[in-house]
């Protein structure tokens, strides 16, 4: 009984500390806030089953582990919805994401399309470069954390991120400098 209460407190702590990042990660994949919330909820259930393992990891690995569970769960949700997400993307929260009249619908749609183009460009990167982008920008890991996670030097982490940015620039500009 006390184990159960301890699990609830541990999950509450994870929720409080990582909820924003978890939503951000799931929403980047699903492009829908409600589905992202569902993916995060399911991720928390999966995490609760592995609390003993998680508690024995260093903090930077805990964050990476949590992010990976959220990412995998969101991808599973995406598969359940099918590759054609047109019905999912046009959900009710679409209009809620537009700031209070600070931009018109056309500007919002243009920015959303640009985001999809960038997301596709990132997904087309080689694994090593894509992971550098995800860990630095999405999971907000420092170069020190990335170096420990991948057993590389801090300089190598910085170089991977530099190469990833250059490659993205080439993709997004069509090779024009």
C-alpha positions in Angstrom: 0.0 0.0 0.0 2.8 2.5 0.9 4.6 1.4 -2.3 1.5 2.5 -4.3 1.5 5.9 -2.6 5.2 6.3 -3.3 4.6 5.5 -6.9 1.9 8.1 -7.1 4.2 10.7 -5.6 7.0 9.8 -8.0 4.6 10.0 -11.0 3.3 13.3 -9.7 6.9 14.6 -9.4 7.6 13.5 -13.0 4.4 15.1 -14.2 5.1 18.4 -12.5 8.7 18.5 -13.7 8.4 17.2 -17.3 4.8 17.7 -18.4 5.6 20.7 -20.6 8.5 18.9 -22.4 6.4 15.8 -22.7 3.5 17.7 -24.3 6.0 19.5 -26.6 7.5 16.3 -27.7 4.2 14.5 -28.3 2.7 17.5 -30.1 5.7 17.8 -32.4 4.9 14.3 -33.6 1.1 14.3 -33.5 0.4 17.9 -34.4 -2.7 17.8 -32.1 -2.9 19.0 -28.5 -5.6 16.5 -27.4 -3.8 13.5 -28.9 -0.6 14.8 -27.3 -2.3 14.9 -23.9 -3.5 11.3 -24.4 0.0 10.2 -25.4 1.5 11.9 -22.3 -1.1 10.1 -20.1 -0.3 6.8 -21.6 3.4 7.5 -21.3 3.0 8.2 -17.6 1.3 4.8 -17.2 4.3 3.2 -19.0 6.8 5.2 -16.8 5.0 4.1 -13.6 5.7 0.5 -14.6 9.4 1.2 -14.8 9.9 3.6 -11.8 12.5 1.4 -10.1 14.6 1.3 -13.3 14.2 5.1 -13.9 15.1 6.0 -10.3 18.5 4.3 -10.7 19.5 6.5 -13.8 21.4 9.8 -13.6 19.1 12.8 -14.2 20.1 13.4 -17.8 19.4 9.8 -18.6 16.0 10.0 -16.8 15.1 12.9 -19.1 16.2 11.1 -22.2 14.3 7.9 -21.1 11.1 9.8 -20.4 11.4 11.7 -23.7 12.0 8.4 -25.6 8.9 6.8 -24.0 6.8 9.9 -25.0 8.2 9.8 -28.5 7.5 6.1 -28.9 4.0 6.5 -27.5 3.2 9.4 -29.8 4.5 7.5 -32.8 2.2 4.6 -31.8 -0.7 7.0 -31.6 0.2 8.3 -35.1 0.2 4.8 -36.4 -3.2 4.1 -34.9 -4.5 7.2 -36.6 -3.0 6.1 -39.9 -0.5 8.0 -42.0 -3.2 10.4 -43.3 -3.7 12.7 -40.4 -5.9 15.2 -42.2 -8.8 14.5 -39.9 -6.6 14.7 -36.8 -4.9 18.0 -37.8 -8.2 19.8 -38.3 -9.3 19.3 -34.7 -11.2 21.7 -32.5 -8.0 23.0 -30.9 -6.8 24.4 -34.3 -8.5 27.8 -33.6 -7.5 27.8 -30.0 -3.8 27.8 -31.0 -4.2 31.2 -32.7 -3.2 33.9 -30.2 -5.9 36.3 -29.3 -6.2 38.1 -32.6 -2.5 38.8 -32.7 -2.3 37.3 -36.2 -4.8 36.5 -38.8 -5.7 33.0 -39.9 -3.6 33.2 -43.1 -0.4 34.1 -41.2 -1.1 31.3 -38.8 -1.5 28.8 -41.7 1.7 30.0 -43.3 3.6 29.6 -40.1 2.1 26.1 -39.5 3.1 25.0 -43.0 6.6 26.3 -42.5 6.8 24.3 -39.3 5.8 21.1 -41.2 8.5 21.8 -43.8 11.1 22.2 -41.1 9.8 19.0 -39.3 10.1 17.0 -42.6 13.6 18.4 -43.2 14.7 17.3 -39.7 13.2 13.9 -40.2 15.2 13.5 -43.5 18.6 14.1 -41.7 20.8 11.1 -40.9 20.1 9.6 -37.5 23.2 11.1 -35.8 22.4 14.6 -36.9 18.6 14.3 -36.3 19.3 13.1 -32.7 21.6 16.1 -32.2 18.7 18.4 -33.2 16.2 16.5 -31.1 18.3 16.3 -27.9 19.5 19.9 -28.0 16.3 21.7 -29.2 13.4 19.4 -28.3 14.6 17.7 -25.1 16.7 20.8 -24.2 19.8 18.8 -23.2 23.0 20.6 -22.8 26.1 19.6 -24.8 27.5 18.1 -21.6 24.4 15.9 -21.2 24.5 14.9 -24.8 28.1 14.0 -24.6 27.4 11.7 -21.6 24.3 10.2 -23.2 26.2 9.2 -26.4 29.6 8.7 -24.8 31.2 11.5 -27.0 33.1 14.6 -26.2 31.4 18.0 -25.7 33.3 19.2 -28.8 31.8 16.3 -30.8 28.3 17.1 -29.5 28.8 20.7 -30.7 30.2 19.6 -34.0 27.2 17.3 -34.6 24.8 20.1 -33.9 26.8 22.4 -36.2 26.7 19.8 -39.0 23.0 19.2 -38.4 22.2 23.0 -38.8 24.3 23.2 -42.0 22.6 20.2 -43.4 19.1 21.6 -42.5 20.1 24.9 -44.2 21.0 23.0 -47.4 17.8 21.1 -47.4 15.6 24.1 -46.6 17.3 26.4 -49.2 17.4 23.6 -51.9 21.2 23.7 -51.8 21.4 27.5 -52.4 23.9 29.3 -50.2 
